[in-house]
Amino acid sequence: MKRISYFYLVGAMLAGLVTLSAAQSDSLGDYARAARKENKPTAAKKFDNDNLPRTETLSVVGKPAEGSDQTADSSTSLASAQTPADGSQSSGGDASKPKSPTDEWKGKLDAQKGKVDLLSRELDVAQREYRLRAAAMYADAGNRLRNEGSWDKEDATYKKQIADRQKALDDAKKALGDMQEQARKSGLSAKDRQ
């Protein structure tokens, strides 16, 4: 008799839990539907020839950060546009204003920093590619046995490319350090050299 009453009690509790969870899931589903109706996605702005801005530039990813490659490239191209190819200053207009030594050093340092950043990224990409190819090669034992000779050649080529890029990066960093030292000796402040 006790067992039967326990079975009825357990059955009643399970039925209560099922109805309670069903009631909760319905209300949760209703809430999700209501939230989805409220948060309809807005259409992305589409650009065509009629609505493209003509007086300002269109930025796809935002403004370039200070000291990035784009600013270094633009400062070097601006400097080369203002100075003729023979290195002499032209006479007349705003282009005849001599640049201050501070501006020249800043331009040189920014250009060298951009070069160091570029070489660093290239080295990082080469190292990642090598690790991926090595992992793929060593993951398959059959591939290792079939292509051992070709992998040795590729491995040597990759290691040589990585070593060359590392040497170029080290040389660029050394040149940047030398430039910063020369800028310090010429009186450029530490803030401007960074």
Phi and psi in degrees as GROMACS dihedral restraints (atoms count N, CA, C in turn):
[ dihedral_restraints ]
;  ai    aj    ak    al  type     phi  dphi    fc
    3     4     5     6     1   -62.9    20    10
    4     5     6     7     1   -39.6    20    10
    6     7     8     9     1   -62.5    20    10
    7     8     9    10     1   -42.2    20    10
    9    10    11    12     1   -64.8    20    10
   10    11    12    13     1   -41.1    20    10
   12    13    14    15     1   -67.2    20    10
   13    14    15    16     1   -35.9    20    10
   15    16    17    18     1   -65.5    20    10
   16    17    18    19     1   -40.4    20    10
   18    19    20    21     1   -62.6    20    10
   19    20    21    22     1   -41.5    20    10
   21    22    23    24     1   -66.0    20    10
   22    23    24    25     1   -40.0    20    10
   24    25    26    27     1   -65.9    20    10
   25    26    27    28     1   -44.4    20    10
   27    28    29    30     1   -65.3    20    10
   28    29    30    31     1   -41.8    20    10
   30    31    32    33     1   -62.7    20    10
   31    32    33    34     1   -41.4    20    10
   33    34    35    36     1   -65.5    20    10
   34    35    36    37     1   -39.9    20    10
   36    37    38    39     1   -66.7    20    10
   37    38    39    40     1   -41.5    20    10
   39    40    41    42     1   -64.9    20    10
   40    41    42    43     1   -41.1    20    10
   42    43    44    45     1   -62.9    20    10
   43    44    45    46     1   -40.3    20    10
   45    46    47    48     1   -64.1    20    10
   46    47    48    49     1   -41.5    20    10
   48    49    50    51     1   -65.9    20    10
   49    50    51    52     1   -39.6    20    10
   51    52    53    54     1   -64.5    20    10
   52    53    54    55     1   -45.1    20    10
   54    55    56    57     1   -67.4    20    10
   55    56    57    58     1   -36.8    20    10
   57    58    59    60     1   -65.8    20    10
   58    59    60    61     1   -43.5    20    10
   60    61    62    63     1   -69.0    20    10
   61    62    63    64     1   -35.0    20    10
   63    64    65    66     1   -65.9    20    10
   64    65    66    67     1   -38.7    20    10
   66    67    68    69     1   -67.1    20    10
   67    68    69    70     1   -38.7    20    10
   69    70    71    72     1   -68.0    20    10
   70    71    72    73     1   -43.2    20    10
   72    73    74    75     1   -66.6    20    10
   73    74    75    76     1   -34.6    20    10
   75    76    77    78     1   -63.8    20    10
   76    77    78    79     1   -45.1    20    10
   78    79    80    81     1   -68.4    20    10
   79    80    81    82     1   -35.2    20    10
   81    82    83    84     1   -67.4    20    10
   82    83    84    85     1   -40.3    20    10
   84    85    86    87     1   -64.2    20    10
   85    86    87    88     1   -41.6    20    10
   87    88    89    90     1   -62.3    20    10
   88    89    90    91     1   -41.0    20    10
   90    91    92    93     1   -63.4    20    10
   91    92    93    94     1   -42.8    20    10
   93    94    95    96     1   -64.1    20    10
   94    95    96    97     1   -41.8    20    10
   96    97    98    99     1   -63.1    20    10
   97    98    99   100     1   -41.3    20    10
   99   100   101   102     1   -65.9    20    10
  100   101   102   103     1   -41.1    20    10
  102   103   104   105     1   -65.7    20    10
  103   104   105   106     1   -37.5    20    10
  105   106   107   108     1   -66.5    20    10
  106   107   108   109     1   -37.4    20    10
  108   109   110   111     1   -66.6    20    10
  109   110   111   112     1   -37.5    20    10
  111   112   113   114     1   -71.8    20    10
  112   113   114   115     1   -34.2    20    10
  114   115   116   117     1  -101.2    20    10
  115   116   117   118     1    54.3    20    10
  117   118   119   120     1   -69.9    20    10
  118   119   120   121     1   133.8    20    10
  120   121   122   123     1   -67.4    20    10
  121   122   123   124     1   140.1    20    10
  123   124   125   126     1   -83.2    20    10
  124   125   126   127     1   149.4    20    10
  126   127   128   129     1   -69.4    20    10
  127   128   129   130     1   136.7    20    10
  129   130   131   132     1   -69.8    20    10
  130   131   132   133     1   145.8    20    10
  132   133   134   135     1   -70.9    20    10
  133   134   135   136     1   128.9    20    10
  135   136   137   138     1  -106.0    20    10
  136   137   138   139     1   134.5    20    10
  138   139   140   141     1  -103.3    20    10
  139   140   141   142     1   137.7    20    10
  141   142   143   144     1  -139.0    20    10
  142   143   144   145     1  -175.2    20    10
  144   145   146   147     1   -64.0    20    10
  145   146   147   148     1   -24.1    20    10
  147   148   149   150     1   -79.0    20    10
  148   149   150   151     1   -32.0    20    10
  150   151   152   153     1  -115.5    20    10
  151   152   153   154     1    14.9    20    10
  153   154   155   156     1   -72.0    20    10
  154   155   156   157     1   139.1    20    10
  156   157   158   159     1   -69.0    20    10
  157   158   159   160     1   134.3    20    10
  159   160   161   162     1  -100.9    20    10
  160   161   162   163     1   -25.2    20    10
  162   163   164   165     1   -96.2    20    10
  163   164   165   166     1   -18.3    20    10
  165   166   167   168     1  -124.6    20    10
  166   167   168   169     1   164.8    20    10
  168   169   170   171     1   -86.5    20    10
  169   170   171   172     1   153.6    20    10
  171   172   173   174     1   -95.3    20    10
  172   173   174   175     1   118.0    20    10
  174   175   176   177     1   -97.2    20    10
  175   176   177   178     1   122.2    20    10
  177   178   179   180     1   -86.1    20    10
  178   179   180   181     1   -43.1    20    10
  180   181   182   183     1  -116.9    20    10
  181   182   183   184     1     8.7    20    10
  183   184   185   186     1   106.7    20    10
  184   185   186   187     1  -178.1    20    10
  186   187   188   189     1   -75.9    20    10
  187   188   189   190     1   143.8    20    10
  189   190   191   192     1   -68.7    20    10
  190   191   192   193     1   143.5    20    10
  192   193   194   195     1   -72.3    20    10
  193   194   195   196     1   156.2    20    10
  195   196   197   198     1   -66.3    20    10
  196   197   198   199     1   138.6    20    10
  198   199   200   201     1    79.5    20    10
  199   200   201   202     1    10.2    20    10
  201   202   203   204     1   -82.2    20    10
  202   203   204   205     1   173.6    20    10
  204   205   206   207     1   -61.8    20    10
  205   206   207   208     1   -34.9    20    10
  207   208   209   210     1   -65.1    20    10
  208   209   210   211     1   -42.2    20    10
  210   211   212   213     1   -70.0    20    10
  211   212   213   214     1   -35.5    20    10
  213   214   215   216     1   -66.5    20    10
  214   215   216   217     1   -41.7    20    10
  216   217   218   219     1   -65.5    20    10
  217   218   219   220     1   -40.7    20    10
  219   220   221   222     1   -70.1    20    10
  220   221   222   223     1   -34.9    20    10
  222   223   224   225     1   -70.7    20    10
  223   224   225   226     1   -36.0    20    10
  225   226   227   228     1   -72.5    20    10
  226   227   228   229     1   -36.9    20    10
  228   229   230   231     1   -70.2    20    10
  229   230   231   232     1   -33.2    20    10
  231   232   233   234     1   -66.5    20    10
  232   233   234   235     1   -42.0    20    10
  234   235   236   237     1   -65.6    20    10
  235   236   237   238     1   -39.7    20    10
  237   238   239   240     1   -71.9    20    10
  238   239   240   241     1   -27.7    20    10
  240   241   242   243     1   -72.9    20    10
  241   242   243   244     1   -31.1    20    10
  243   244   245   246     1   -83.6    20    10
  244   245   246   247     1   -25.4    20    10
  246   247   248   249     1  -107.6    20    10
  247   248   249   250     1   129.2    20    10
  249   250   251   252     1   -64.3    20    10
  250   251   252   253     1   166.3    20    10
  252   253   254   255     1   -62.7    20    10
  253   254   255   256     1   -31.1    20    10
  255   256   257   258     1   -79.7    20    10
  256   257   258   259     1    -1.8    20    10
  258   259   260   261     1    87.8    20    10
  259   260   261   262     1    -5.1    20    10
  261   262   263   264     1   -86.4    20    10
  262   263   264   265     1   155.4    20    10
  264   265   266   267     1   -83.0    20    10
  265   266   267   268     1   134.9    20    10
  267   268   269   270     1   -83.8    20    10
  268   269   270   271     1   157.5    20    10
  270   271   272   273     1  -101.3    20    10
  271   272   273   274     1   143.8    20    10
  273   274   275   276     1   102.7    20    10
  274   275   276   277     1   140.5    20    10
  276   277   278   279     1    71.9    20    10
  277   278   279   280     1  -169.5    20    10
  279   280   281   282     1   -72.2    20    10
  280   281   282   283     1   -22.8    20    10
  282   283   284   285     1   -67.1    20    10
  283   284   285   286     1   -17.5    20    10
  285   286   287   288     1   -81.6    20    10
  286   287   288   289     1    -9.5    20    10
  288   289   290   291     1   -68.0    20    10
  289   290   291   292     1   124.6    20    10
  291   292   293   294     1   -70.8    20    10
  292   293   294   295     1   141.1    20    10
  294   295   296   297     1   -76.7    20    10
  295   296   297   298     1   145.1    20    10
  297   298   299   300     1   -72.9    20    10
  298   299   300   301     1   154.6    20    10
  300   301   302   303     1   -59.8    20    10
  301   302   303   304     1   -32.0    20    10
  303   304   305   306     1   -63.7    20    10
  304   305   306   307     1   -44.9    20    10
  306   307   308   309     1   -65.1    20    10
  307   308   309   310     1   -38.8    20    10
  309   310   311   312     1   -63.3    20    10
  310   311   312   313     1   -45.3    20    10
  312   313   314   315     1   -65.0    20    10
  313   314   315   316     1   -40.7    20    10
  315   316   317   318     1   -60.8    20    10
  316   317   318   319     1   -43.1    20    10
  318   319   320   321     1   -63.3    20    10
  319   320   321   322     1   -44.2    20    10
  321   322   323   324     1   -64.0    20    10
  322   323   324   325     1   -44.1    20    10
  324   325   326   327     1   -66.3    20    10
  325   326   327   328     1   -40.6    20    10
  327   328   329   330     1   -63.4    20    10
  328   329   330   331     1   -41.2    20    10
  330   331   332   333     1   -63.8    20    10
  331   332   333   334     1   -42.5    20    10
  333   334   335   336     1   -68.5    20    10
  334   335   336   337     1   -38.0    20    10
  336   337   338   339     1   -63.5    20    10
  337   338   339   340     1   -39.8    20    10
  339   340   341   342     1   -62.2    20    10
  340   341   342   343     1   -39.9    20    10
  342   343   344   345     1   -65.5    20    10
  343   344   345   346     1   -41.4    20    10
  345   346   347   348     1   -63.5    20    10
  346   347   348   349     1   -43.5    20    10
  348   349   350   351     1   -61.2    20    10
  349   350   351   352     1   -44.5    20    10
  351   352   353   354     1   -62.6    20    10
  352   353   354   355     1   -46.6    20    10
  354   355   356   357     1   -64.1    20    10
  355   356   357   358     1   -36.4    20    10
  357   358   359   360     1   -65.0    20    10
  358   359   360   361     1   -42.7    20    10
  360   361   362   363     1   -66.6    20    10
  361   362   363   364     1   -40.0    20    10
  363   364   365   366     1   -62.9    20    10
  364   365   366   367     1   -41.1    20    10
  366   367   368   369     1   -64.0    20    10
  367   368   369   370     1   -43.1    20    10
  369   370   371   372     1   -61.2    20    10
  370   371   372   373     1   -43.6    20    10
  372   373   374   375     1   -64.4    20    10
  373   374   375   376     1   -43.0    20    10
  375   376   377   378     1   -62.9    20    10
  376   377   378   379     1   -41.3    20    10
  378   379   380   381     1   -66.2    20    10
  379   380   381   382     1   -39.9    20    10
  381   382   383   384     1   -65.6    20    10
  382   383   384   385     1   -43.3    20    10
  384   385   386   387     1   -60.2    20    10
  385   386   387   388     1   -42.6    20    10
  387   388   389   390     1   -62.7    20    10
  388   389   390   391     1   -44.6    20    10
  390   391   392   393     1   -63.0    20    10
  391   392   393   394     1   -39.8    20    10
  393   394   395   396     1   -64.3    20    10
  394   395   396   397     1   -44.9    20    10
  396   397   398   399     1   -66.7    20    10
  397   398   399   400     1   -38.7    20    10
  399   400   401   402     1   -66.7    20    10
  400   401   402   403     1   -41.1    20    10
  402   403   404   405     1   -64.1    20    10
  403   404   405   406     1   -41.1    20    10
  405   406   407   408     1   -65.7    20    10
  406   407   408   409     1   -38.2    20    10
  408   409   410   411     1   -68.1    20    10
  409   410   411   412     1   -46.2    20    10
  411   412   413   414     1   -81.5    20    10
  412   413   414   415     1   -10.7    20    10
  414   415   416   417     1   -74.8    20    10
  415   416   417   418     1   -26.8    20    10
  417   418   419   420     1  -112.6    20    10
  418   419   420   421     1   111.3    20    10
  420   421   422   423     1   -65.3    20    10
  421   422   423   424     1   -37.7    20    10
  423   424   425   426     1   -64.8    20    10
  424   425   426   427     1   -39.7    20    10
  426   427   428   429     1   -64.5    20    10
  427   428   429   430     1   -39.1    20    10
  429   430   431   432     1   -62.2    20    10
  430   431   432   433     1   -41.8    20    10
  432   433   434   435     1   -71.8    20    10
  433   434   435   436     1   -39.1    20    10
  435   436   437   438     1   -73.5    20    10
  436   437   438   439     1   -37.0    20    10
  438   439   440   441     1  -117.7    20    10
  439   440   441   442     1    33.8    20    10
  441   442   443   444     1   -63.9    20    10
  442   443   444   445     1   -42.4    20    10
  444   445   446   447     1   -67.0    20    10
  445   446   447   448     1   -44.2    20    10
  447   448   449   450     1   -68.6    20    10
  448   449   450   451     1   -34.5    20    10
  450   451   452   453     1   -66.2    20    10
  451   452   453   454     1   -37.8    20    10
  453   454   455   456     1   -60.9    20    10
  454   455   456   457     1   -40.9    20    10
  456   457   458   459     1   -65.6    20    10
  457   458   459   460     1   -46.6    20    10
  459   460   461   462     1   -63.0    20    10
  460   461   462   463     1   -40.2    20    10
  462   463   464   465     1   -61.1    20    10
  463   464   465   466     1   -45.0    20    10
  465   466   467   468     1   -64.7    20    10
  466   467   468   469     1   -39.2    20    10
  468   469   470   471     1   -64.4    20    10
  469   470   471   472     1   -46.5    20    10
  471   472   473   474     1   -62.1    20    10
  472   473   474   475     1   -44.4    20    10
  474   475   476   477     1   -63.8    20    10
  475   476   477   478     1   -35.9    20    10
  477   478   479   480     1   -67.9    20    10
  478   479   480   481     1   -42.3    20    10
  480   481   482   483     1   -62.3    20    10
  481   482   483   484     1   -42.4    20    10
  483   484   485   486     1   -64.9    20    10
  484   485   486   487     1   -41.9    20    10
  486   487   488   489     1   -64.5    20    10
  487   488   489   490     1   -40.7    20    10
  489   490   491   492     1   -63.9    20    10
  490   491   492   493     1   -42.6    20    10
  492   493   494   495     1   -67.8    20    10
  493   494   495   496     1   -37.0    20    10
  495   496   497   498     1   -64.4    20    10
  496   497   498   499     1   -40.0    20    10
  498   499   500   501     1   -66.1    20    10
  499   500   501   502     1   -42.4    20    10
  501   502   503   504     1   -63.3    20    10
  502   503   504   505     1   -39.4    20    10
  504   505   506   507     1   -65.8    20    10
  505   506   507   508     1   -43.8    20    10
  507   508   509   510     1   -62.2    20    10
  508   509   510   511     1   -41.0    20    10
  510   511   512   513     1   -64.2    20    10
  511   512   513   514     1   -40.8    20    10
  513   514   515   516     1   -66.7    20    10
  514   515   516   517     1   -38.6    20    10
  516   517   518   519     1   -66.5    20    10
  517   518   519   520     1   -38.6    20    10
  519   520   521   522     1   -65.5    20    10
  520   521   522   523     1   -42.6    20    10
  522   523   524   525     1   -62.9    20    10
  523   524   525   526     1   -38.6    20    10
  525   526   527   528     1   -64.5    20    10
  526   527   528   529     1   -42.8    20    10
  528   529   530   531     1   -62.2    20    10
  529   530   531   532     1   -41.4    20    10
  531   532   533   534     1   -64.2    20    10
  532   533   534   535     1   -41.7    20    10
  534   535   536   537     1   -63.3    20    10
  535   536   537   538     1   -42.3    20    10
  537   538   539   540     1   -63.8    20    10
  538   539   540   541     1   -37.7    20    10
  540   541   542   543     1   -66.0    20    10
  541   542   543   544     1   -42.8    20    10
  543   544   545   546     1   -64.0    20    10
  544   545   546   547     1   -38.8    20    10
  546   547   548   549     1   -65.4    20    10
  547   548   549   550     1   -38.6    20    10
  549   550   551   552     1   -63.4    20    10
  550   551   552   553     1   -42.5    20    10
  552   553   554   555     1   -67.5    20    10
  553   554   555   556     1   -28.8    20    10
  555   556   557   558     1   -83.2    20    10
  556   557   558   559     1    -3.5    20    10
  558   559   560   561     1   104.0    20    10
  559   560   561   562     1     9.4    20    10
  561   562   563   564     1   -73.9    20    10
  562   563   564   565     1   134.2    20    10
  564   565   566   567     1   -68.7    20    10
  565   566   567   568     1   159.4    20    10
  567   568   569   570     1   -63.7    20    10
  568   569   570   571     1   -34.1    20    10
  570   571   572   573     1   -64.2    20    10
  571   572   573   574     1   -41.3    20    10
  573   574   575   576     1   -73.0    20    10
  574   575   576   577     1   -24.2    20    10
  576   577   578   579     1   -79.8    20    10
  577   578   579   580     1   -17.9    20    10
